[in-house]
Amino acid sequence: MSKPFGFLRWVVQLGVVLVLSVGCDAGPMAEQEENVPTYYGEIQAVLNTNCNSCHGEDGAAPFALDSYVSASAMAEPSLLAIELGQMPPWQPDPDCRQFEHERIMSEEDKELFRRWIDAGKPEGDPSLQSNVVPTPTPVFQATHVARPEAPYTPSPEFVDDYRCLPLDITFDQDMYLRQSMVKPGAGNLVHHVLIYVIKPEFLDQMEAMDAYDEGPGYTCFGGGEVGTPNPVGAWVPGIQPLVVEEDVAMYIPKGSRVVMQVHYNLLVDEPEPDLTEWHMNMSPNPPDYLLESLPFAHRTLEIPAGDPHSEHSKEFVNNTDEVWTIVAMGPHMHLLGVRILVEHITNEGDPLCMIDIPQWDFNWQQNYVFRRKDSVQVRPGESIRLTCTYNNSVENQPSVDGVIMEPRTVTWGDGTLDEMCLSFLTFVRPYEAPAPKCRTFSECGAACVDETNFACVVSCMSVDFDCAYCMIPDMFTDGGCIDLHCKEEMDEVGSCFLDCAASTAAGGGDTNQCMMENCPQERDALDACASPVYEGGYCDSQMVGCGAF
């Protein structure tokens, strides 16, 4: 299993807002002294090392630092951002763990930059060009290009406009994604881009949302809004293309569609039409190893109004008989989040830090890639512990239409003003040919001792998460088949059901068994109500529609 661990060149970063104070004019040129840093002597290399993958010509940052003229003009506000810890943008605590492509400016480089400014920003000898260059772009060759059917112009009513745009590509066979790159159209407006695969069973929902909303695409915030919210591509300022080794790939099922979620920011610029593209390298040939990202979510969190330090933890046990090989992770919270910590709890009880972001910033999120030979091996019986801390005090409330909100109790939700406690974990595992949707569920159901018992349905959904993800909306959510017939029982078991479903989806195990252990009375009441509904065939259309039986 050592071969695929060096494959990943992907850093998925979910967004950036840079707000810099206007710097004061440089003072009089300081007297030149020995060892005073100059632009061509030292500072060009400092900026190329730490800044110019974004702040270069045609870079995604709002200004350049790749020439003496531009660097000296923006030196003071750049130093302010550096000293405030805003730049270079990097959230994880380095004492926890090191990652690929870290953006950590050394104290020596910071001191050189300060001294250069204090000395009057001397230019130095232009013949002393630095041989240090910004991070090179990996070699990329596209086989397919996808784009929205028409350009989208962001709404001027919002500073931040989140739009899901279906792309003009279809898949008439299973495909395997090995390289991808997003090319923003209106780069001055595009804040970040996420690419989601919408599987065939969710296409009707996606197309209905697209038809309901005027103009290209539809308003969205929580991923693609339908289907499993696992991104397969992304763009943020400074990101490099996804390039994996030939024997590793992501799976795109036959009949799927692709939705591109674009976050437009109109804080500085006026709206203009945007036609962002997704370039990819795909093949119908299966790989040796599959790259897969799964959400580990604490869905039952409740953050009390006014609480300045609300901490929520959840453990996900590896209930399988396989060792999990984790190569990357993407933590996620919303606006009230202040810290997120993910730990590996070994069978010996030791907590090993996987990532610690002590000062959460919603505007800087990404997928953090473990360094070569530093993947995390989670053995059967071991667990992943996710801890999220929030500040819901009066002083930390968001502004809506210029009005600061009053504190309120906040729970899980997709909206900006809701909250999440979530980390995507990226696994690499040997490739196995995908089974037809719901085949595993159907085989499990056929083997149940009591095939008419509703508990069997819940248990079998635990072994076929894709099938469960298809059936849950039409069976268990508000207005679903089981919810309509057993509303009171669903309300009573709701948080326990969600918590157990999230745990078993991430770590394996049996949702029904989890409910028997954690909420046995509520589970028995639901089973007693739902079994006759299931046995009477009232949910057959929902189940058959997903391919069950």
Secondary structure, 3 states (H helix, E strand, C coil): CCHHHHCCCCCEECCCCCCCCCCCCCCCCCCCCCCCCCHHHHHHHHHHHHCCCCCCCCCCCCCCCCCHHHHHHCHHHHHHHHHCCCCCCCCCCCCCCCECCCCCCCHHHHHHHHHHHHCCCCCCCCCCCCCCCCCCCCCCCCCEEECECCCECCCCCCCEEEEEEEECCCCCCCEEEEEEEEECCCCCCEEEEEEEEECHHHHHHHHHHHHHCCCCCEECCCCCCCCCCCEEEEECCCCCCEECCCCEEEEECCCCEEEEEEEEECCCCCCCCECCEEEEEEECCCCCEEEEEEEEECCCCEECCCCCCEEEEEEEECCCCCCEEEEEEEEECCCCEEEEEEEEECCCCCEEEEEEECCCCCCCCEEEEECCCCCEEECCCCEEEEEEEECCCHHHCCEECCEECCCCCEEECCCCCCECCEEEEEEEEECCCCCCCCHHHHHHHHCCCCCCCHHHHHHHHHCCHHHHHHHHHHHCCCCCHHHHHCHHHHHHHHHHHHHHHHHHHHHCCCHHHHHHHHCHHHHHHHHHHHHHHHHCCCCHHHHHHCCCC
